[in-house]
Amino acid sequence: MVQQKSLYEKLREMSQNFWWSWQPEVTNLFRQIDPVRWTQLGHNPVLLLDEYTPEKLEKLANVSVLHSRINLAYRMWQEYMESDQTWGATHTGILGRRPVAYFSAEFGIHESLPIYSGGLGVLAGDHLKSASDLGVPLVGIGLFYDEGYFSQHIDLDGWQQESYTRTLASKLPLHPVVDAKGNRLQVSVTTRTGKIHAQIWRVNVGRTTLFLLDTDVTDNSAEDRELTSRLYGGDQRTRIRQEIMLGIGGVKALNAMGIFPNVIHMNEGHSAFAPLEVIRIRMKEDGLTFDAALRETSSSGVFTTHTPVPAGHDRFHSALLEEHVGPLADEIGLNHNSLMGMGRVDPQNPNEPFCMTVLAFKLSRYTNAVSSLHGFVSRRMWASLWPWRSEEEIPIGHITNGVHVPTWLAAQMRVLYDRVLPNNWFLRTGEPEVWAGFEQVTPGELWETHDALKSRLIAYARTRIARQAERRGESAETIAQMSGALDPRALTIGFARRFAPYKRADLILRDLELFAELMSDASQPIQFLFAGKAHPADDQGKQIIQRIYKLTQEPRFKGKIVLLEDYDINLGRHLVQGVDVWLNNPRRPLEASGTSGQKVVLNGGLNCSILDGWWAEAYDGSNGFGIGSGRTHVDQDVQDTRDGENLYKVLHEEVIPLYYTRDRDDLPQEWIKRMKRAVRTLGWRFNADRMVMDYASTMYVPAAGGLSCNLKQLL
């Protein structure tokens, strides 16, 4: 007789798989156990359940009537994990025994696992979740940063301050990988100065698995024990050591666990050393020559490039490469010049540093940018790698990024979706006909739902900015003022992303007097919510933050402009679900794709954006707002001036009038039409299920089967 599991055991079991993080019913179960502690513990169910005994939880369940909900959630989870009726089962059978290995320097799964810094990591997390939902055989490979990225605080002078907090693996749903004898499995990477060792953690993300390498082991030196402590921290030496562990160590870890992938997918160039280790293995185990192993390995290599910004591509000088990759080069028969040539556009140029992106291109047959425009930019940017081809023939296609719908869709909005879209619509989010029913939502119903989400955002923002003021030691009067900041009735515009100069967070402030005039109309109030971090070494980005902070302190803008500190997944979730307008004004064409605005679309918000990245192929004139015409000027200052003027124009002539033109029921009917059109026309195109299906169909399956990719499908 099988013993029935207790409620506590069922919750504990579910807490060990991040599947719960995109199931609102399960998330709410954890929250209901203790809402205050749930928030204080960073939405971490492992920590929450640590505070309960099975008996104490049973008593709580009796009082709160949680029995049936816990049992239902547990059945849902079991059915999900056991189902083989998936898109992947039909379309990706060739990957069944040998999955895709998806390498990324960061993964944004949930705020309780802080091993991400921003868009690249969140995209990687969404990729894993959609692969899980679709049943595409895929494993993730990353690093465990026990101090993560930094926590951000703004001081009284408006300057960003960084701090780090160590996260204990035992307080997360991380499981050590062990060998046949029950000992923790370790791998090592050899350098000229010794070996670097790493243990392996397993993270369950629905049906997919993420493996994280961690160098905090006793076999390492004190320096190397700290190697994987921080994401994007340290100097160039730290960076290359992290990247050999991610790429070379990642392949070694997979082999040690008996996982032999059909496809190596490098999400950005950080993991480009991985194929070199595969080449070494093929030469050793299969007796192939280097050239033969290179051909075999690159034929199953997939590389996604994410940035047209030169600083986004890691480059290393000769001595660093020799120290860290020299031993591997010896094993595969490459002398130092040949190794350097693998990472150079011009292999014969001794002055050119080694570029990880160049290496990734050379070791991958399947390469893509992350939007249509980024594809054009990338082909031009890297054309010199294929000097014998015309620009149109450069073998870099594009698969536009998308977001994981269940993760970013507000629970209140999902109620509307469930009512007007087909049954089990969330299993078919990549099909346009599934979204057509959104037009059936009544205007009042949609506006009321959006209004509730906006009110929640305002309340959340007020609490955060009051706490920020208190932490800075501001007066009781100021803290009280901050508690009442923002107006739930005002047009609310959000801007939240990395504070890199090219993203131009301060473009709206280019003409401060015009901006003040725009903000001064009491009959049509506007308010701005800013959030984002600047890289610790980016003083320009910090200066932009400082400028915005100082404006928040000016009487004419106080309470109308707020700067929310420590941008993370949780803050991002509130923002994308509650704003009226999402502002994005990068310097075209430097925004490769962008995904935050796609999350806004799902929740009924409208985008107001430069025609760059995904918006260049999404905007149709009536599903949001476009800034400018997409033209660029060779003079950066002229371009910024032109874009600033166009931004004011679209706000003054389109956004504000449309928002405040109301019928007798106080509904902005034309605005609501745009909301509905945005969801209907963009929801199916810019979601992660569609993205992963594109990768599977045009890259993974061809790469696994040795078939040729039809580049025209991707261009």
Secondary structure, DSSP 4 states (H G I P E B T S, - for coil): -PPPPPHHHHHHHHHTBGGGGG-HHHHHHHHHH-HHHHHHTTS-HHHHHHT--HHHHHHHHHHHT-HHHHHHHHHHHHHHHH---SHHHHH-GGGSSS-EEEE-S---S-TTS----SHHHHHHHHHHHHHHHHT--EEEEEE--TTBS-EEEE-TTS-EEEE-----GGGTTEEE-B-TTSPBPEEEEEETTEEEEEEEEEEEETTEEEEEEE--STTS-HHHHTTTSBTT-S-HHHHHHHHHIIIIIHHHHHHHTT---SEEEEESGGGTTHHHHHHHHHHHHH---HHHHHHHHHTTEEEE----SGGGS-EE-HHHHHHHHHHHHHHHT--HHHHHHHT-SSTT-TTSPEEHHHHHHHT-SEEEESSHHHHHHHHHHTGGGSTTS-GGG-S-EE----B-HHHHS-HHHHHHHHHHSPTTGGG-TT-HHHHGGGGGS-HHHHHHHHHHHHHHHHHHHHHHHHHHHHHTT--HHHHHHHHT-S-TTSEEEEEES---GGG-TTGGGSSHHHHHHHH--TTS-EEEEEE----TT-HHHHHHHHHHHHHHTSTTTBTTEEEE-S--HHHHHHHHHH-SEEEE---TT------HHHHHHHTT-EEEEES-TTHHHH--SSSSEEES-S---SSHHHHHHHHHHHHHHHIIIIIHHHHH---TTS--HHHHHHHHHHHHHHTTTSBHHHHHHHHIIIIIHHHHHTPPP-GGGT-
